[in-house]
């Protein structure tokens, strides 16, 4: 099993910088809510998971219960690792947790994360933290908000000037479900990073929800 570190913002866990198999992307209409099946499947698996009561998400080679594959930047990646972890201060809370899936593909390295917040206040605080990621000497962050099918999607572009690669992350907050879904696309070289616009990142996330 792989144990991931817990970050205060409950977001932006790094995806693997590796490659695997890929397939032809399937077109999808963007959704405007988190799929009910995703919420149900994540909730069902959380209490008995290795991450329940742990200080950080615990990942294994099990299939992702949300989806077998992710499509982004016109490429496809399949499940590599998945698992549950805590969200907030109480690592054993039944109504607050996260479910993380990492994906590998020939031209895509990505992570999909579903967060079930314990309250609207906690969910809103997570959005605020996402939008307030500061630039430091190690990383340059640029946050923005765009619309997809009439709903707000928040996006952060992060560039690491030292190693010279970047990642693009989209976050959607489903207020009715007190849930958030995040798609992180990593291992982007400079050309791919600059070409991957905030609108494209957001579209990829909401279209992924539409494939459920």
C-alpha positions in Angstrom: 0.0 0.0 0.0 1.0 3.6 -0.6 0.4 6.2 2.1 0.0 9.8 0.9 0.8 12.9 3.0 -2.1 14.9 4.3 -2.1 18.6 3.3 -4.0 21.4 5.0 -5.9 22.3 1.9 -7.0 18.7 1.4 -6.0 19.1 -2.3 -3.3 18.9 -4.9 -1.8 15.5 -4.1 0.9 14.8 -6.7 0.2 12.3 -9.5 2.8 9.8 -10.7 5.3 10.9 -13.3 5.0 7.7 -15.3 3.3 6.3 -18.3 1.1 3.3 -19.2 -1.5 2.3 -21.7 -3.9 4.7 -23.4 -6.9 4.4 -25.7 -9.0 6.6 -28.0 -10.9 9.3 -26.0 -14.6 9.0 -25.9 -16.6 12.2 -26.4 -18.9 13.3 -23.5 -21.2 16.1 -22.6 -20.2 18.0 -19.5 -22.1 17.4 -16.3 -23.1 20.0 -13.8 -23.3 17.8 -10.7 -21.2 15.1 -9.1 -22.6 11.7 -10.3 -24.8 10.1 -7.6 -23.1 6.7 -8.3 -19.7 8.3 -7.4 -21.0 9.7 -4.1 -22.6 6.3 -3.2 -19.7 4.2 -4.2 -17.2 6.4 -2.3 -19.4 6.5 0.8 -19.8 2.7 0.8 -16.1 2.0 0.7 -14.9 4.6 3.2 -15.8 3.0 6.6 -14.0 -0.3 5.8 -11.1 1.2 3.9 -7.4 1.1 5.1 -7.5 4.9 5.1 -10.4 5.1 7.7 -8.9 6.5 10.9 -5.5 7.0 9.2 -3.7 10.3 9.1 -3.4 10.3 5.3 -4.9 8.6 2.3 -3.8 5.0 1.8 -3.6 3.8 -1.8 -3.4 0.3 -3.3 -3.6 -1.2 -6.7 -7.3 -1.7 -6.5 -9.5 -0.5 -9.4 -11.0 3.0 -9.0 -14.6 2.8 -8.0 -15.4 6.0 -9.8 -14.1 5.2 -13.3 -11.7 2.9 -15.1 -10.1 5.7 -17.0 -9.6 9.4 -17.3 -9.5 11.5 -20.5 -7.7 14.8 -20.5 -5.7 16.8 -23.2 -7.1 14.3 -25.7 -5.3 11.4 -24.1 -6.5 8.5 -22.0 -5.1 7.0 -18.8 -6.2 3.9 -16.8 -6.3 3.3 -13.1 -2.9 2.8 -11.4 -3.7 3.4 -7.6 -6.7 4.2 -5.6 -7.8 4.6 -2.0 -9.6 6.5 0.7 -8.3 9.0 3.3 -9.5 11.5 5.9 -10.8 15.0 5.3 -10.7 17.5 8.1 -9.7 17.1 11.7 -11.6 13.8 12.5 -9.9 10.9 10.6 -12.8 8.6 11.5 -15.7 10.8 10.6 -18.2 8.9 8.5 -19.4 12.0 6.7 -16.1 13.6 5.8 -13.5 11.8 3.6 -11.7 11.8 0.3 -11.3 9.2 -2.4 -8.2 9.4 -4.6 -7.5 7.6 -7.9 -4.3 7.9 -9.9 -4.1 7.2 -13.6 -1.3 6.3 -16.0 -1.2 6.7 -19.8 1.2 7.0 -22.7 0.6 10.8 -22.9 -1.2 11.4 -19.6 -0.5 11.3 -15.9 -3.5 12.4 -13.8 -5.2 12.2 -10.5 -9.0 12.3 -9.8 -10.1 13.1 -6.3 -13.6 13.1 -4.7 -14.0 14.9 -1.4 -17.1 14.6 0.7 -17.1 17.6 3.0 -18.6 17.4 6.5 -20.4 20.7 6.1 -20.9 23.5 3.6 -18.5 25.7 5.6 -15.7 23.1 5.2 -16.4 22.7 1.5 -16.3 26.5 1.0 -13.1 26.8 3.0 -11.5 24.2 0.7 -12.4 26.2 -2.4 -11.0 29.4 -0.7 -7.7 27.6 0.0 -7.5 26.3 -3.6 -7.9 29.8 -5.0 -5.3 31.2 -2.5 -2.3 29.0 -3.4 0.6 31.4 -3.2 3.6 31.6 -5.5 7.0 30.8 -3.8 10.6 30.3 -5.0 9.8 26.6 -5.6 6.4 26.9 -7.4 4.5 29.5 -9.4 0.7 29.3 -9.0 -2.0 31.0 -11.0 -5.6 30.5 -10.1 -8.7 31.4 -12.0 -12.4 30.6 -12.3 -14.2 29.7 -15.6 -17.6 28.4 -16.5 -18.6 25.1 -18.0 -22.3 24.5 -18.9 -23.3 27.4 -16.6 -21.4 26.3 -13.4 -18.2 27.6 -11.9 -15.0 25.5 -12.1 -11.9 26.7 -10.4 -8.5 26.1 -12.0 -4.9 26.4 -10.8 -1.8 26.2 -13.0 1.3 25.3 -11.1 4.8 25.5 -12.6 7.9 24.2 -10.9 10.8 26.3 -12.3 13.5 24.1 -10.8 12.8 20.8 -12.5 10.9 22.6 -15.3 7.5 20.9 -15.4 4.0 21.9 -14.5 0.5 20.7 -13.5 -3.0 21.9 -14.1 -5.8 21.3 -11.7 -9.5 21.9 -11.9 -11.9 21.9 -8.9 -15.7 21.7 -9.0 -17.8 22.3 -5.9 -21.3 20.6 -5.9 -23.0 22.7 -3.2 -26.1 20.5 -3.1 -24.0 17.4 -2.3 -21.4 19.1 -0.1 -18.9 17.4 -2.4 -15.9 18.5 -4.4 -14.2 16.8 -7.4 -10.7 17.6 -8.5 -8.8 16.6 -11.7 -5.1 17.1 -11.6 -3.0 16.7 -14.8 0.7 16.5 -14.1 4.1 16.0 -15.8 3.5 18.8 -18.3 6.5 20.1 -20.2 6.6 23.8 -20.9 4.9 23.6 -24.3 2.1 21.4 -23.0 1.7 23.5 -19.9 1.3 26.8 -21.8 -1.1 25.2 -24.3 -3.4 23.7 -21.7 -5.8 26.6 -20.9 -7.9 27.0 -17.8 -11.0 26.5 -20.0 -9.6 23.2 -21.3 -8.8 21.9 -17.9 -12.2 22.7 -16.6 -13.9 21.2 -19.7 -11.9 18.0 -19.1 -13.1 17.7 -15.5 -16.8 18.3 -16.3 -16.7 16.0 -19.3 -15.2 13.3 -17.1 -18.2 13.7 -14.8 -20.4 13.4 -17.8 -19.0 10.0 -18.7 -20.3 8.5 -15.4 
